[in-house]
């Protein structure tokens, strides 16, 4: 069960000078967004532990840097010659990567174009001070009907 998504194109990156801040912001989610965690364990009918989907409950301890956090989420990453972290690929079940991307909206740049298993497409665009998740829209601008007299 789950919804599979893939990145079809990405030029998203986190500049080298922002990598420590990126790591701190993504780690802080483990403390500030407990109510949004979808993963967890139960015992005796009660939830005993919570975590983000597909992530270790203690990922701030097991992931040493931002690259490791992105890779645990399922992203394919690399560094360019300048030391910037590139978000190059993703082909996995959708987890909670949207929360992590939102947390770094003011320090990331570029765009990610996604495709879901049903063919749906959308994008995530970073503009330095916000992130926009966009779905395509269609607008009817005319008609094909010819009127003959």
C-alpha positions as CSV (number, residue, x, y, z in Angstrom):
1,X,0.0,0.0,0.0
2,X,1.1,3.6,-0.6
3,X,1.5,5.9,-3.5
4,X,4.6,5.8,-5.5
5,X,6.2,9.0,-6.9
6,X,9.3,9.8,-8.9
7,X,11.3,12.9,-9.7
8,X,11.3,13.4,-13.5
9,X,13.4,16.5,-13.4
10,X,15.2,18.5,-10.7
11,X,17.6,21.4,-10.5
12,X,16.9,21.8,-6.7
13,X,19.9,22.4,-4.5
14,X,21.0,23.5,-1.1
15,X,24.0,25.8,-1.3
16,X,27.1,24.7,0.6
17,X,26.9,27.6,3.0
18,X,23.4,26.6,4.0
19,X,24.0,22.8,4.6
20,X,24.5,23.1,8.4
21,X,21.3,25.2,8.7
22,X,19.4,22.7,6.4
23,X,20.5,19.9,8.7
24,X,19.4,21.8,11.8
25,X,16.0,22.7,10.4
26,X,15.3,19.1,9.3
27,X,16.4,17.7,12.6
28,X,14.2,20.1,14.5
29,X,11.2,18.7,12.8
30,X,11.6,15.6,15.1
31,X,10.8,17.8,18.1
32,X,8.4,20.4,16.6
33,X,6.1,18.3,14.4
34,X,5.4,15.2,16.6
35,X,1.6,15.6,15.8
36,X,2.3,15.2,12.1
37,X,4.2,11.9,12.2
38,X,2.5,9.1,10.4
39,X,4.7,6.2,11.4
40,X,4.8,4.6,14.7
41,X,4.5,1.5,16.9
42,X,1.6,0.4,19.1
43,X,1.4,-1.9,22.1
44,X,-1.7,-2.7,24.1
45,X,-3.8,-0.6,21.8
46,X,-1.8,2.6,22.4
47,X,0.9,4.3,20.4
48,X,4.3,3.9,22.1
49,X,6.5,5.6,19.5
50,X,6.1,8.0,16.6
51,X,8.2,8.8,13.6
52,X,8.0,10.3,10.1
53,X,7.1,7.9,7.3
54,X,10.1,5.8,6.2
55,X,12.4,7.6,8.7
56,X,14.2,6.3,11.8
57,X,12.5,7.6,15.0
58,X,15.9,9.0,16.0
59,X,17.1,10.1,12.5
60,X,18.9,13.2,14.0
61,X,21.2,10.7,15.8
62,X,21.6,8.3,12.9
63,X,22.0,10.8,10.1
64,X,25.2,12.9,10.3
65,X,24.3,15.5,7.7
66,X,21.5,16.9,5.4
67,X,22.6,14.5,2.6
68,X,22.0,11.5,4.9
69,X,18.5,12.7,5.9
70,X,17.5,13.2,2.3
71,X,18.9,9.8,1.4
72,X,17.0,8.2,4.3
73,X,13.8,9.7,2.9
74,X,14.6,8.1,-0.5
75,X,16.2,11.0,-2.4
76,X,19.1,10.5,-4.7
77,X,21.7,13.2,-4.0
78,X,25.2,14.3,-4.9
79,X,27.4,17.3,-4.4
80,X,28.5,19.6,-7.3
81,X,32.0,21.1,-7.7
82,X,31.0,24.0,-5.4
83,X,29.9,21.6,-2.6
84,X,26.2,22.3,-3.1
85,X,23.8,19.4,-2.3
86,X,21.8,18.4,-5.4
87,X,18.4,16.7,-5.0
88,X,18.6,14.6,-8.2
89,X,16.1,11.8,-7.9
90,X,13.4,10.0,-6.0
91,X,11.5,6.9,-7.0
92,X,9.7,5.5,-4.0
93,X,6.6,5.5,-1.9
94,X,5.5,9.0,-1.0
95,X,6.5,9.7,2.6
96,X,6.6,13.0,4.4
97,X,9.2,14.6,2.2
98,X,6.9,17.6,1.8
99,X,7.4,18.6,5.4
100,X,11.2,18.4,5.1
101,X,11.2,20.4,1.9
102,X,8.9,23.0,3.5
103,X,11.3,23.3,6.4
104,X,14.1,24.4,4.1
105,X,12.1,26.6,1.8
106,X,14.2,29.8,2.5
107,X,17.6,28.2,1.9
108,X,17.0,25.9,-1.1
109,X,16.7,27.0,-4.7
110,X,15.4,25.4,-7.9
111,X,12.6,23.2,-8.8
112,X,11.5,19.5,-8.6
113,X,9.1,18.0,-11.1
114,X,7.2,15.0,-9.8
115,X,5.1,12.2,-11.4
116,X,2.8,9.9,-9.4
117,X,2.1,6.3,-10.2
118,X,-1.2,7.3,-11.8
119,X,0.4,9.8,-14.1
120,X,-0.4,12.9,-12.0
121,X,2.3,15.6,-12.2
122,X,3.2,18.5,-9.9
123,X,6.2,20.6,-9.0
124,X,7.9,21.9,-5.9
125,X,9.6,25.3,-6.5
126,X,11.9,27.1,-4.1
127,X,12.0,30.8,-4.3
128,X,14.3,31.6,-1.5
129,X,11.6,32.6,1.0
130,X,8.9,30.1,0.3
131,X,8.1,26.8,-1.5
132,X,5.2,26.3,-3.8
133,X,3.6,22.9,-4.5
134,X,1.8,23.3,-7.7
135,X,-0.6,21.1,-9.6
136,X,-1.3,21.6,-13.3
137,X,-4.5,23.4,-14.2
138,X,-6.3,23.5,-17.4
139,X,-8.3,26.3,-18.8
140,X,-10.8,26.1,-21.6
141,X,-10.0,28.9,-24.1
142,X,-12.3,28.0,-26.9
143,X,-14.5,25.4,-28.6
144,X,-14.0,23.1,-31.5
145,X,-17.5,23.4,-32.8
146,X,-18.1,24.9,-36.2
147,X,-21.4,26.5,-36.8
148,X,-22.7,26.1,-40.3
149,X,-25.8,27.9,-41.7
